[in-house]
């Protein structure tokens, strides 16, 4: 929760309590047919569940209707994160039969163990922060959540140095009205916080690359109306990301121009005064 009201702690408490209440109500309604008020409550919960199901389906199915840079970024993360589910997997589940019982069972399984991180900032003391964290923890304990015995780390595919890995996606096949294309190049550097000097160097180079890429690829070559060069982080793995979106050249042609610009950036860095 966020905002400027001093009643935000109360809002957080209400939200957490409602979350636990919805789960309890879904479990009760899903295991009993009931009549009268119970039947009405069951119908109400099913209608709300169906509304959320439809909203999620629409959101997932509309990925190809988004801007090319958004689709490109999604696939970049999906391909690098090992064992991640594709949106089509979520869509398949959401298009299947759903009940309050299956919903509550899935929630119980997902919340069986959890690692809770609480960030409190603004006009709050240390005691306020600890009190809020305890209130949130109490709700999770109340639904039977146990602390994670070990915090899992998502494995990221390591790109082979000195070689290119290319993924092409024909967005026009799913969205013929989209006239633009996007090329996103990702250059892996390594895990964050292992080498502070390397991390700092990436931050500085990215800052320089941001202006340089815009000047060369956007202003001079006019390859696209979106040109970005910035740090790109995937699950604590640092990268340099370069993205160009436009309708002038194909992504493969833009890729060659990005590579040429990178060579010129190296020379630009070497010529900088020390």
HELIX and SHEET records of a PDB file:
HELIX    1   1 UNK A    8  UNK A   30  1                                  23    
HELIX    2   2 UNK A   37  UNK A   61  1                                  25    
HELIX    3   3 UNK A   62  UNK A   65  5                                   4    
HELIX    4   4 UNK A   68  UNK A   80  1                                  13    
HELIX    5   5 UNK A   87  UNK A   94  1                                   8    
HELIX    6   6 UNK A  100  UNK A  110  1                                  11    
HELIX    7   7 UNK A  126  UNK A  142  1                                  17    
HELIX    8   8 UNK A  171  UNK A  174  1                                   4    
HELIX    9   9 UNK A  196  UNK A  213  1                                  18    
HELIX   10  10 UNK A  214  UNK A  220  3                                   7    
HELIX   11  11 UNK A  251  UNK A  270  1                                  20    
SHEET    1   A 2 UNK A 113  UNK A 114  0                                        
SHEET    2   A 2 UNK A 146  UNK A 147  1                                        
SHEET    1   B 3 UNK A 181  UNK A 191  0                                        
SHEET    2   B 3 UNK A 237  UNK A 246 -1                                        
SHEET    3   B 3 UNK A 226  UNK A 234 -1                                        
END                                                                             
